[in-house]
Amino acid sequence: MRLKQFKQVDEELRPGMRMEWSRTFTDTEILRFADFSGDRGIHHVKPDAQGRLMAHGLLTATLPTKLGGDLNFIARTMDFEFLRPVYAGEKLACVGLIDEVSAQRKRLRVKFSFTVTNAKNKQVLKGSSSGVIYGCK
């Protein structure tokens, strides 16, 4: 990414800024993540009594990491609290809020918090992250 683009992020990034991302995981994606991660817990590879596969917590956690990726954010810490199971076919919505931004030489230190909710508006994941965006200032 060019320095000019970092400067644009620097000018726009502020506490209270809200970011959003939503998606729905498929059975195929859950099974592929099981293969990729090596986590082949029975609940991830065999449908439950209602015919659903449970998504991995860390697969669900890709929603807030996508928000950071949009900012070229490099995480130093990540804190996740998994509140409810997520199943294939459920639409998930992630909302991230910038909590703190502090300018340093050639980088911004950023802290943000996030929540992920399902279609019933129930929180399935919440957490926070802190890290840096390089190339600023």
Backbone as a chain_set.jsonl record, in Angstrom:
{"seq": "MRLKQFKQVDEELRPGMRMEWSRTFTDTEILRFADFSGDRGIHHVKPDAQGRLMAHGLLTATLPTKLGGDLNFIARTMDFEFLRPVYAGEKLACVGLIDEVSAQRKRLRVKFSFTVTNAKNKQVLKGSSSGVIYGCK", "coords": {"N": [[0.843, -1.181, 0.0], [0.496, 2.22, -0.747], [2.158, 5.096, 0.683], [0.603, 7.408, 0.544], [-1.998, 6.386, 0.677], [-1.967, 5.422, 3.3], [-1.81, 7.841, 4.659], [-4.334, 8.834, 4.142], [-5.92, 7.029, 5.63], [-4.941, 7.701, 8.149], [-5.934, 10.328, 8.432], [-8.671, 9.859, 8.516], [-9.184, 8.036, 10.527], [-10.474, 7.748, 13.716], [-11.425, 7.972, 17.189], [-14.482, 6.373, 17.993], [-15.207, 5.852, 15.413], [-16.986, 3.717, 13.256], [-17.143, 0.424, 11.973], [-18.289, -2.105, 9.724], [-19.163, -5.492, 8.902], [-20.521, -8.287, 7.313], [-21.484, -11.74, 7.007], [-22.165, -15.123, 5.94], [-21.48, -18.368, 6.911], [-20.824, -21.381, 5.14], [-21.554, -24.946, 4.996], [-19.484, -26.168, 3.563], [-17.37, -24.302, 3.863], [-16.932, -24.473, 6.622], [-16.121, -27.158, 6.856], [-13.809, -27.05, 5.282], [-12.279, -25.292, 6.818], [-11.947, -26.891, 9.047], [-10.279, -28.876, 7.987], [-8.093, -27.281, 7.249], [-7.294, -26.076, 9.698], [-6.956, -28.255, 11.317], [-8.602, -28.818, 13.374], [-10.846, -30.997, 13.96], [-13.092, -31.495, 15.489], [-15.965, -33.332, 16.456], [-18.384, -31.89, 16.363], [-17.848, -30.045, 14.438], [-17.658, -31.406, 12.068], [-19.675, -33.236, 11.76], [-23.102, -33.148, 11.256], [-25.497, -31.771, 13.593], [-28.428, -32.789, 15.527], [-30.325, -31.261, 14.262], [-29.36, -31.064, 11.763], [-27.23, -29.309, 11.333], [-23.961, -27.866, 10.974], [-21.531, -26.855, 13.315], [-19.791, -23.853, 13.406], [-16.297, -23.152, 13.726], [-14.873, -21.431, 16.508], [-12.692, -19.753, 15.936], [-13.01, -19.434, 13.216], [-15.339, -17.93, 13.154], [-14.224, -15.705, 14.347], [-12.915, -14.541, 12.251], [-14.4, -12.501, 11.216], [-14.109, -9.97, 12.727], [-11.342, -9.756, 12.245], [-11.236, -9.226, 9.574], [-12.146, -6.605, 9.476], [-9.987, -5.243, 10.656], [-8.077, -5.859, 8.728], [-8.943, -4.312, 6.592], [-7.964, -1.87, 7.294], [-5.277, -2.19, 7.175], [-4.209, -2.971, 9.546], [-2.068, -4.182, 12.025], [-2.235, -6.596, 14.275], [-1.409, -6.653, 17.704], [-2.37, -7.554, 20.09], [-5.156, -9.676, 20.79], [-8.378, -10.233, 21.916], [-10.84, -12.501, 22.566], [-14.191, -13.356, 23.308], [-16.211, -15.989, 23.31], [-19.551, -16.399, 22.937], [-21.938, -17.709, 22.106], [-22.862, -20.607, 20.189], [-22.201, -20.855, 16.64], [-23.726, -21.597, 13.588], [-23.623, -23.206, 10.366], [-25.068, -21.403, 7.7], [-26.18, -19.368, 9.213], [-26.643, -15.913, 9.29], [-24.221, -13.574, 10.055], [-23.28, -10.579, 11.729], [-20.824, -8.185, 12.094], [-19.693, -5.597, 14.123], [-17.389, -3.105, 14.487], [-15.678, -0.854, 16.622], [-13.651, 1.97, 16.799], [-11.667, 2.577, 19.479], [-9.434, 3.903, 20.566], [-6.908, 6.048, 19.267], [-3.607, 6.759, 18.659], [-1.07, 8.813, 17.571], [2.151, 8.018, 16.451], [5.63, 8.086, 15.621], [5.714, 7.449, 12.277], [3.657, 5.595, 12.485], [0.424, 4.507, 13.642], [-0.998, 3.849, 16.746], [-3.565, 1.719, 17.586], [-6.634, 0.928, 19.134], [-9.361, -1.231, 19.195], [-12.768, -2.321, 19.585], [-15.178, -4.976, 19.306], [-18.249, -6.549, 18.25], [-20.048, -9.487, 17.434], [-23.004, -10.486, 16.002], [-25.841, -12.68, 15.63], [-28.539, -13.522, 13.298], [-30.745, -13.313, 14.908], [-30.163, -11.222, 16.457], [-28.574, -11.782, 18.643], [-25.685, -11.726, 20.619], [-22.813, -13.402, 19.577], [-20.123, -13.361, 19.741], [-17.642, -11.368, 21.261], [-15.149, -8.83, 21.719], [-11.803, -7.445, 21.704], [-9.048, -5.616, 20.291], [-5.658, -4.63, 19.91], [-3.138, -2.739, 18.269], [-1.061, -1.771, 15.494], [-0.819, 0.589, 12.786], [1.258, 0.944, 10.174], [3.31, 3.378, 8.432], [2.16, 5.82, 8.651], [1.959, 9.351, 9.3]], "CA": [[0.0, 0.0, 0.0], [1.279, 3.443, -0.855], [2.131, 6.001, 1.826], [-0.534, 8.307, 0.381], [-3.185, 5.705, 1.183], [-1.863, 5.416, 4.752], [-2.141, 9.176, 5.143], [-5.79, 8.946, 4.108], [-6.409, 6.306, 6.805], [-4.549, 8.508, 9.293], [-6.824, 11.472, 8.55], [-10.039, 9.428, 8.741], [-9.283, 7.17, 11.69], [-10.725, 8.526, 14.931], [-12.261, 7.261, 18.159], [-15.906, 6.396, 17.682], [-15.442, 5.389, 14.047], [-17.681, 2.424, 13.224], [-16.916, -0.395, 10.788], [-19.214, -3.236, 9.723], [-18.949, -6.572, 7.941], [-21.41, -9.416, 7.582], [-21.336, -12.891, 6.128], [-22.77, -16.389, 6.34], [-20.599, -19.498, 6.621], [-21.461, -22.561, 4.565], [-21.012, -26.234, 5.438], [-18.204, -26.375, 2.883], [-16.347, -23.46, 4.49], [-16.636, -25.038, 7.944], [-15.338, -28.374, 6.637], [-12.48, -26.646, 4.797], [-11.547, -24.744, 7.956], [-11.576, -28.061, 9.863], [-9.106, -29.463, 7.351], [-6.985, -26.321, 7.296], [-6.851, -25.84, 11.076], [-6.717, -29.52, 12.007], [-9.632, -28.981, 14.404], [-11.907, -31.806, 13.389], [-14.043, -31.874, 16.528], [-17.153, -33.949, 15.845], [-19.404, -30.855, 16.144], [-17.479, -29.279, 13.248], [-17.638, -32.236, 10.856], [-20.871, -34.063, 11.698], [-24.27, -32.318, 11.582], [-26.221, -32.056, 14.838], [-29.761, -33.381, 15.352], [-31.087, -30.401, 13.352], [-28.693, -31.067, 10.465], [-26.344, -28.143, 11.224], [-22.568, -27.918, 11.407], [-21.119, -25.718, 14.138], [-18.574, -23.176, 12.954], [-15.211, -22.991, 14.687], [-14.791, -20.089, 17.083], [-11.729, -18.92, 15.219], [-13.596, -19.08, 11.917], [-16.217, -16.796, 13.483], [-13.358, -14.567, 14.663], [-12.399, -13.9, 11.043], [-15.164, -11.286, 10.91], [-13.4, -8.76, 13.167], [-10.017, -9.623, 11.643], [-11.442, -8.605, 8.265], [-12.217, -5.156, 9.698], [-8.608, -4.783, 10.825], [-7.405, -5.971, 7.435], [-9.327, -3.17, 5.759], [-7.16, -0.718, 7.722], [-3.877, -2.617, 7.209], [-3.938, -3.053, 10.976], [-1.265, -5.327, 12.459], [-2.632, -6.837, 15.658], [-0.437, -7.039, 18.722], [-3.162, -8.347, 21.035], [-6.537, -9.955, 20.387], [-9.112, -10.845, 23.02], [-12.134, -12.988, 22.094], [-15.09, -14.059, 24.221], [-17.184, -16.713, 22.496], [-20.758, -16.373, 23.766], [-22.937, -18.658, 21.614], [-22.408, -21.317, 18.985], [-22.573, -20.361, 15.32], [-23.961, -22.726, 12.698], [-23.672, -22.924, 8.931], [-26.321, -20.825, 7.244], [-26.575, -18.216, 10.022], [-26.036, -14.644, 8.903], [-23.531, -12.908, 11.151], [-22.931, -9.177, 11.507], [-19.765, -7.721, 12.987], [-19.547, -4.15, 14.251], [-16.162, -2.71, 15.18], [-15.585, 0.551, 17.023], [-12.318, 2.44, 17.156], [-11.708, 3.096, 20.848], [-8.314, 4.821, 20.781], [-5.916, 6.224, 18.199], [-2.533, 7.666, 19.055], [-0.057, 8.944, 16.526], [3.554, 7.875, 16.795], [6.459, 8.269, 14.438], [5.486, 6.52, 11.166], [2.615, 4.602, 12.744], [-0.662, 4.813, 14.57], [-1.415, 2.797, 17.668], [-5.028, 1.68, 17.499], [-7.366, -0.064, 19.91], [-10.763, -1.267, 18.827], [-13.599, -3.367, 20.169], [-16.111, -5.484, 18.309], [-19.265, -7.539, 18.599], [-20.612, -10.236, 16.321], [-24.353, -10.935, 16.351], [-26.507, -13.529, 14.638], [-29.749, -12.939, 12.708], [-31.697, -13.056, 15.999], [-29.553, -10.109, 17.175], [-27.92, -12.294, 19.851], [-24.236, -11.693, 20.513], [-22.144, -14.704, 19.546], [-18.704, -13.109, 19.983], [-17.245, -9.985, 21.514], [-13.746, -8.769, 22.046], [-11.05, -6.23, 21.424], [-7.721, -5.809, 19.725], [-4.792, -3.447, 19.846], [-2.034, -2.945, 17.337], [-0.506, -0.592, 14.824], [-0.881, 0.785, 11.343], [2.525, 1.564, 9.806], [3.351, 4.235, 7.271], [1.426, 7.057, 8.927], [2.637, 10.536, 9.828]], "C": [[0.886, 1.242, 0.0], [1.118, 4.314, 0.387], [0.933, 6.944, 1.75], [-1.816, 7.667, 0.939], [-3.155, 5.626, 2.697], [-2.241, 6.773, 5.318], [-3.656, 9.382, 5.14], [-6.408, 8.236, 5.309], [-6.142, 7.127, 8.045], [-5.529, 9.659, 9.515], [-8.244, 11.061, 8.916], [-10.218, 8.66, 10.039], [-9.418, 8.009, 12.957], [-11.547, 7.692, 15.907], [-13.741, 7.441, 17.832], [-16.236, 5.944, 16.274], [-15.994, 3.965, 14.092], [-17.405, 1.719, 11.895], [-17.859, -1.588, 10.879], [-18.841, -4.241, 8.643], [-19.919, -7.681, 8.304], [-21.149, -10.526, 6.576], [-22.026, -14.095, 6.749], [-21.807, -17.501, 5.968], [-21.399, -20.672, 6.09], [-20.867, -23.826, 5.201], [-19.63, -26.454, 4.842], [-17.092, -25.558, 3.525], [-15.956, -24.004, 5.865], [-15.779, -26.294, 7.801], [-13.927, -28.05, 6.134], [-11.643, -26.063, 5.933], [-11.114, -25.871, 8.892], [-10.327, -28.716, 9.288], [-7.888, -28.557, 7.497], [-6.42, -26.186, 8.704], [-6.452, -27.125, 11.79], [-7.712, -29.778, 13.119], [-10.82, -29.694, 13.776], [-12.813, -32.346, 14.481], [-15.346, -32.324, 15.877], [-18.239, -32.916, 15.524], [-19.105, -29.983, 14.921], [-17.579, -30.095, 11.96], [-18.861, -33.142, 10.711], [-22.077, -33.207, 12.095], [-24.937, -32.754, 12.893], [-27.606, -32.629, 14.511], [-30.641, -32.558, 14.41], [-30.416, -30.271, 11.986], [-27.701, -29.94, 10.252], [-24.919, -28.487, 11.638], [-22.265, -26.676, 12.225], [-19.812, -25.154, 13.586], [-17.548, -23.132, 14.081], [-15.243, -21.57, 15.245], [-13.844, -19.197, 16.315], [-12.167, -18.609, 13.797], [-14.532, -17.891, 12.11], [-15.387, -15.54, 13.73], [-12.728, -13.938, 13.426], [-13.204, -12.654, 10.677], [-14.469, -10.038, 11.432], [-11.994, -8.633, 12.572], [-10.113, -9.018, 10.25], [-11.498, -7.084, 8.411], [-10.817, -4.57, 9.868], [-7.846, -4.817, 9.519], [-7.736, -4.821, 6.512], [-8.497, -1.925, 6.078], [-5.658, -0.994, 7.639], [-3.342, -2.611, 8.639], [-3.138, -4.32, 11.263], [-1.543, -5.522, 13.939], [-1.43, -7.201, 16.521], [-1.129, -7.889, 19.783], [-4.548, -8.544, 20.454], [-7.198, -10.686, 21.549], [-10.501, -11.214, 22.504], [-12.901, -13.625, 23.24], [-16.203, -14.667, 23.367], [-18.425, -16.957, 23.347], [-21.812, -17.409, 23.389], [-22.363, -19.402, 20.422], [-22.936, -20.648, 17.719], [-22.69, -21.572, 14.41], [-23.948, -22.272, 11.241], [-25.046, -22.39, 8.569], [-26.808, -19.644, 8.058], [-25.886, -16.96, 9.505], [-25.469, -13.985, 10.152], [-23.203, -11.476, 10.758], [-21.905, -8.767, 12.553], [-19.729, -6.192, 12.947], [-18.284, -3.89, 15.057], [-16.19, -1.229, 15.464], [-14.146, 0.88, 17.362], [-12.436, 3.087, 18.534], [-10.628, 4.143, 21.098], [-7.432, 4.865, 19.543], [-4.857, 7.169, 18.739], [-1.443, 7.629, 17.997], [1.324, 8.799, 17.135], [4.342, 8.037, 15.511], [6.222, 7.122, 13.455], [4.46, 5.425, 11.455], [1.544, 5.185, 13.654], [-0.854, 3.609, 15.478], [-2.932, 2.87, 17.732], [-5.552, 0.6, 18.439], [-8.796, -0.044, 19.414], [-11.456, -2.437, 19.491], [-14.616, -3.787, 19.12], [-17.125, -6.419, 18.938], [-19.715, -8.214, 17.308], [-21.964, -10.758, 16.794], [-24.897, -11.82, 15.248], [-27.783, -12.847, 14.153], [-30.826, -12.652, 13.746], [-31.228, -11.919, 16.895], [-28.988, -10.527, 18.537], [-26.411, -12.24, 19.632], [-23.679, -13.114, 20.53], [-20.66, -14.565, 19.889], [-18.532, -11.641, 20.318], [-15.775, -9.985, 21.871], [-13.12, -7.437, 21.706], [-9.691, -6.606, 20.847], [-6.954, -4.504, 19.803], [-3.634, -3.769, 18.919], [-1.634, -1.65, 16.685], [-0.854, -0.602, 13.34], [0.387, 1.555, 10.991], [2.361, 2.463, 8.588], [2.628, 5.544, 7.461], [2.365, 8.121, 9.453], [3.912, 10.791, 9.12]], "O": [[1.91, 1.284, 0.682], [0.086, 4.279, 1.057], [0.315, 7.248, 2.771], [-2.617, 8.336, 1.592], [-4.201, 5.747, 3.335], [-2.917, 6.853, 6.344], [-4.198, 10.03, 6.035], [-7.318, 8.771, 5.943], [-7.011, 7.245, 8.909], [-5.914, 9.938, 10.651], [-8.957, 11.83, 9.561], [-11.318, 8.643, 10.593], [-8.584, 8.87, 13.236], [-12.287, 6.801, 15.49], [-14.182, 8.524, 17.446], [-17.396, 5.68, 15.958], [-15.53, 3.126, 14.863], [-17.43, 2.339, 10.832], [-18.193, -2.036, 11.975], [-18.278, -3.885, 7.608], [-20.113, -7.978, 9.483], [-20.67, -10.297, 5.465], [-22.414, -14.084, 7.917], [-21.36, -17.572, 4.824], [-22.518, -20.927, 6.537], [-19.824, -23.78, 5.853], [-18.709, -26.878, 5.541], [-15.986, -26.064, 3.713], [-14.78, -23.994, 6.227], [-14.816, -26.474, 8.546], [-12.963, -28.709, 6.523], [-10.439, -26.307, 6.008], [-10.027, -25.811, 9.468], [-9.415, -29.073, 10.034], [-6.793, -29.014, 7.826], [-5.203, -26.182, 8.887], [-5.693, -27.089, 12.759], [-7.68, -30.837, 13.746], [-11.68, -29.077, 13.147], [-13.254, -33.494, 14.427], [-15.773, -31.761, 14.869], [-18.939, -33.051, 14.52], [-19.98, -29.275, 14.424], [-17.585, -29.522, 10.87], [-19.062, -33.749, 9.659], [-22.071, -32.602, 13.167], [-24.94, -33.932, 13.249], [-27.909, -32.915, 13.352], [-31.589, -33.083, 13.827], [-30.842, -29.471, 11.153], [-27.356, -29.635, 9.11], [-24.699, -29.297, 12.539], [-22.687, -25.574, 11.876], [-18.858, -25.89, 13.334], [-17.91, -23.079, 15.256], [-15.598, -20.625, 14.54], [-14.141, -18.028, 16.066], [-11.732, -17.609, 13.227], [-14.516, -16.951, 11.316], [-15.797, -14.438, 13.365], [-12.071, -12.903, 13.534], [-12.728, -11.829, 9.897], [-14.248, -9.11, 10.654], [-11.5, -7.518, 12.409], [-9.175, -8.366, 9.793], [-10.963, -6.357, 7.575], [-10.5, -3.528, 9.294], [-7.06, -3.916, 9.229], [-6.89, -4.396, 5.725], [-8.345, -1.039, 5.238], [-4.852, -0.133, 7.992], [-2.181, -2.287, 8.891], [-3.493, -5.403, 10.797], [-1.133, -4.706, 14.765], [-0.554, -7.961, 16.108], [-0.541, -8.832, 20.311], [-5.055, -7.695, 19.721], [-6.641, -11.639, 22.095], [-11.252, -10.347, 22.057], [-12.326, -14.351, 24.051], [-17.021, -13.956, 22.783], [-18.356, -17.647, 24.364], [-22.505, -17.931, 24.262], [-21.484, -18.893, 19.726], [-23.966, -19.974, 17.728], [-21.85, -22.47, 14.455], [-24.225, -21.114, 10.93], [-26.063, -22.868, 9.072], [-27.755, -18.972, 7.652], [-24.671, -16.955, 9.307], [-26.149, -13.857, 11.17], [-22.888, -11.194, 9.602], [-22.1, -8.98, 13.75], [-19.736, -5.583, 11.878], [-18.129, -4.392, 16.17], [-16.666, -0.438, 14.65], [-13.496, 0.159, 18.119], [-13.208, 4.026, 18.727], [-10.875, 5.15, 21.762], [-7.234, 3.858, 18.863], [-5.176, 8.256, 19.221], [-0.968, 6.569, 17.592], [1.631, 9.372, 18.18], [3.761, 8.116, 14.429], [6.498, 5.963, 13.766], [4.406, 4.428, 10.735], [1.735, 6.198, 14.326], [-0.868, 2.471, 15.01], [-3.51, 3.943, 17.908], [-4.992, -0.493, 18.529], [-9.383, 1.023, 19.23], [-10.824, -3.409, 19.904], [-14.884, -3.055, 18.168], [-16.899, -6.998, 20.001], [-19.755, -7.599, 16.242], [-22.065, -11.39, 17.846], [-24.482, -11.732, 14.092], [-28.076, -11.721, 14.554], [-31.722, -11.843, 13.504], [-31.805, -11.672, 17.954], [-28.933, -9.722, 19.467], [-25.916, -12.658, 18.585], [-24.031, -13.922, 21.39], [-20.017, -15.539, 20.281], [-19.188, -10.776, 19.736], [-15.22, -11.006, 22.276], [-13.804, -6.445, 21.456], [-9.256, -7.756, 20.912], [-7.533, -3.419, 19.765], [-3.209, -4.918, 18.802], [-1.833, -0.568, 17.236], [-1.137, -1.639, 12.74], [0.579, 2.682, 11.447], [1.41, 2.331, 7.818], [2.495, 6.313, 6.509], [3.433, 7.82, 9.985], [4.613, 11.752, 9.438]]}, "num_chains": 1, "name": "protein.A"}
